[in-house]
Amino acid sequence: MEIELEDQKRAEIFKTLSDANRLKIIRTLQASNREMTCGEVGAQLSISKSTVSYHFKALRAVGLTNTRKEAQSKYLSLNQETFNKYLPGFLDSL
């Protein structure tokens, strides 16, 4: 049962990662090695803030990113625990 649940989680993660923009966002967060706002990520990738926000929602839903809200800004970072558990070595391959 536990393995089935983990496989289901992996399938959700891979489905989410099947979008090139999401891979670019993860690569950008990994390279920056810090929290970033949607605006910062969008500016680096030449993607609108609303598009970045849409993709972050999908990444957060499967546990790949963390979001911290401060005043009007949302700060995003990679959830290392999820990558370590379900995708060990993945970030090094980017």
Backbone bond lengths (Angstrom), bond angles and torsions (degrees), N, CA, C in turn:
res aa  C-N    CA-C-N  psi(-1)  N-CA   C-N-CA  omega(-1)  CA-C   N-CA-C  phi
1 M - - - 1.466 - - 1.531 110.88 -
2 E 1.335 116.17 -45.59 1.469 120.47 -179.60 1.530 110.92 -60.68
3 I 1.337 116.74 -42.57 1.462 120.68 -179.90 1.528 110.57 -64.23
4 E 1.330 116.71 -39.41 1.466 119.94 177.85 1.520 111.41 -60.86
5 L 1.339 116.99 -42.93 1.461 120.94 179.37 1.527 110.80 -64.99
6 E 1.329 116.22 -40.85 1.460 119.34 178.71 1.523 111.36 -66.57
7 D 1.327 117.46 -38.54 1.460 120.51 177.19 1.523 111.15 -65.50
8 Q 1.318 116.21 -37.75 1.461 120.50 177.63 1.532 109.68 -63.53
9 K 1.330 116.59 -42.44 1.464 121.67 178.11 1.533 109.81 -62.83
10 R 1.324 117.19 -44.76 1.466 120.71 178.14 1.532 110.79 -59.80
11 A 1.321 117.18 -42.56 1.467 121.36 179.50 1.534 110.23 -60.63
12 E 1.331 116.96 -42.86 1.467 120.94 177.91 1.525 110.25 -62.35
13 I 1.324 116.21 -43.18 1.465 120.64 179.97 1.522 110.57 -62.80
14 F 1.337 117.37 -47.43 1.470 120.18 -179.42 1.522 111.32 -63.67
15 K 1.321 117.26 -37.90 1.458 121.09 177.35 1.535 109.73 -60.95
16 T 1.320 116.35 -43.71 1.460 121.29 179.31 1.525 111.07 -65.35
17 L 1.330 116.47 -37.73 1.464 120.92 -178.25 1.524 113.36 -78.43
18 S 1.330 117.78 -3.21 1.467 120.06 -177.84 1.529 112.86 -76.14
19 D 1.329 117.56 1.70 1.459 122.38 178.68 1.533 108.99 -100.92
20 A 1.324 117.14 125.88 1.472 121.51 -176.57 1.530 112.76 -59.62
21 N 1.341 117.30 -37.53 1.469 119.36 179.10 1.531 111.19 -63.45
22 R 1.316 116.67 -36.61 1.469 119.42 179.77 1.522 110.84 -68.00
23 L 1.318 116.52 -37.76 1.472 119.50 175.73 1.528 110.25 -64.09
24 K 1.329 116.97 -40.26 1.471 120.69 177.81 1.527 110.48 -63.34
25 I 1.324 116.71 -40.62 1.466 120.80 179.37 1.533 109.95 -63.25
26 I 1.307 116.71 -44.95 1.469 120.44 179.33 1.522 110.13 -63.20
27 R 1.324 116.98 -43.06 1.468 121.02 178.55 1.528 110.24 -60.92
28 T 1.327 117.07 -41.73 1.469 121.70 -179.97 1.527 110.98 -64.07
29 L 1.330 116.55 -45.21 1.469 119.90 178.35 1.526 111.05 -64.14
30 Q 1.314 116.69 -40.72 1.464 121.61 179.84 1.535 109.79 -62.96
31 A 1.319 116.61 -45.10 1.467 121.07 -177.86 1.530 111.91 -67.40
32 S 1.336 117.04 -35.80 1.464 120.32 -177.33 1.527 111.42 -73.90
33 N 1.343 115.76 -29.20 1.465 121.50 179.80 1.526 112.47 56.00
34 R 1.336 116.03 34.49 1.469 121.57 177.78 1.524 109.10 -156.78
35 E 1.324 116.34 171.81 1.464 120.33 173.72 1.526 108.74 -70.77
36 M 1.319 115.28 145.63 1.465 120.60 177.40 1.522 109.30 -136.51
37 T 1.328 115.99 154.37 1.465 120.53 174.92 1.527 109.15 -89.76
38 C 1.330 115.93 163.86 1.473 120.68 176.53 1.522 110.05 -56.86
39 G 1.331 115.81 -40.61 1.463 120.53 -179.80 1.518 112.49 -61.33
40 E 1.338 116.57 -42.76 1.473 120.58 179.52 1.526 110.96 -64.10
41 V 1.328 116.08 -45.44 1.465 120.26 179.88 1.524 109.49 -64.11
42 G 1.315 116.86 -45.88 1.459 121.08 179.56 1.515 112.48 -58.85
43 A 1.333 116.79 -41.99 1.465 121.25 -179.71 1.536 110.17 -64.30
44 Q 1.305 117.34 -41.68 1.468 120.67 -179.88 1.522 112.15 -66.33
45 L 1.334 116.27 -35.69 1.467 120.63 -175.27 1.526 113.76 -100.30
46 S 1.328 117.07 -0.50 1.469 122.02 -176.05 1.521 111.50 56.00
47 I 1.332 114.96 46.40 1.468 122.99 177.06 1.535 106.25 -122.76
48 S 1.328 117.59 143.00 1.460 119.88 -179.42 1.526 110.94 -63.51
49 K 1.329 115.11 150.91 1.465 121.12 -179.58 1.525 111.30 -57.87
50 S 1.343 116.66 -38.31 1.464 119.59 -179.10 1.532 111.21 -67.85
51 T 1.337 117.01 -35.80 1.466 120.58 177.63 1.527 110.12 -67.21
52 V 1.330 116.12 -43.98 1.470 120.19 177.55 1.527 109.74 -60.01
53 S 1.311 116.55 -43.69 1.466 121.46 179.80 1.531 110.85 -59.82
54 Y 1.326 116.72 -42.59 1.468 122.15 178.13 1.529 110.27 -59.20
55 H 1.333 116.58 -46.26 1.463 120.48 -179.02 1.528 111.38 -68.87
56 F 1.328 117.03 -36.78 1.467 119.48 178.19 1.518 111.34 -63.03
57 K 1.319 115.83 -35.74 1.467 119.27 178.76 1.531 109.84 -61.62
58 A 1.329 116.44 -43.04 1.471 120.93 179.23 1.528 110.74 -66.33
59 L 1.330 117.31 -41.83 1.468 121.08 179.50 1.526 111.10 -65.28
60 R 1.320 115.61 -40.19 1.471 120.63 179.17 1.530 110.88 -67.25
61 A 1.332 117.04 -37.04 1.469 121.46 -177.34 1.527 112.43 -60.61
62 V 1.350 116.89 -31.44 1.467 119.73 178.98 1.529 111.75 -99.40
63 G 1.326 116.02 6.17 1.463 120.10 173.89 1.511 116.02 85.17
64 L 1.330 118.29 15.37 1.468 120.15 -178.60 1.522 113.12 -83.19
65 T 1.345 116.78 -21.83 1.468 119.72 179.16 1.522 110.43 -130.88
66 N 1.317 114.15 159.61 1.465 122.87 173.57 1.521 107.58 -112.51
67 T 1.322 116.35 148.67 1.454 121.13 176.81 1.520 108.88 -126.80
68 R 1.320 115.42 131.71 1.462 121.03 176.60 1.519 106.87 -124.00
69 K 1.339 115.92 125.42 1.455 120.16 -178.18 1.521 109.39 -98.74
70 E 1.319 114.40 133.36 1.465 120.81 176.81 1.516 106.69 -137.49
71 A 1.329 116.12 115.17 1.472 122.12 -174.13 1.526 108.62 54.56
72 Q 1.345 117.89 -122.37 1.467 120.59 -178.46 1.526 112.97 -92.69
73 S 1.324 116.76 -4.06 1.463 120.15 -175.62 1.518 112.50 -100.72
74 K 1.329 115.16 145.07 1.464 121.80 173.10 1.516 107.35 -110.60
75 Y 1.323 115.35 127.46 1.454 121.15 179.08 1.521 109.11 -105.25
76 L 1.322 115.77 129.52 1.454 121.42 -173.92 1.520 110.82 -113.82
77 S 1.315 114.96 144.04 1.463 120.51 177.37 1.522 108.35 -148.87
78 L 1.325 115.25 164.05 1.462 120.10 178.20 1.517 109.96 -76.53
79 N 1.323 116.33 142.88 1.461 121.89 174.74 1.532 106.96 -91.23
80 Q 1.322 115.69 93.22 1.464 121.24 -175.27 1.530 112.25 -58.89
81 E 1.325 116.87 -34.20 1.473 120.18 -179.48 1.519 111.80 -58.63
82 T 1.322 117.06 -45.32 1.464 121.07 -179.66 1.529 110.26 -64.12
83 F 1.329 116.67 -45.28 1.464 119.40 179.00 1.528 110.67 -62.11
84 N 1.332 117.24 -43.13 1.469 120.65 -179.44 1.524 112.20 -63.96
85 K 1.334 116.64 -37.98 1.467 120.26 -176.68 1.531 112.79 -78.30
86 Y 1.341 116.22 -47.83 1.465 119.76 -172.45 1.526 114.57 -100.08
87 L 1.329 116.84 -23.90 1.467 120.50 -175.13 1.529 111.00 -135.82
88 P 1.318 118.52 54.39 1.467 119.09 -178.36 1.530 111.45 -58.75
89 G 1.327 115.98 132.22 1.460 120.79 -179.72 1.524 114.59 84.66
90 F 1.327 118.13 -10.46 1.470 121.29 -176.32 1.525 112.06 -60.23
91 L 1.330 117.32 -47.44 1.451 120.72 -176.49 1.525 111.61 -62.87
92 D 1.327 116.74 -32.98 1.466 119.97 178.18 1.520 111.78 -68.73
93 S 1.338 117.18 -19.94 1.465 120.89 -177.93 1.531 113.12 -85.09
94 L 1.333 116.95 -7.63 1.476 119.83 -176.55 1.509 112.46 -80.19
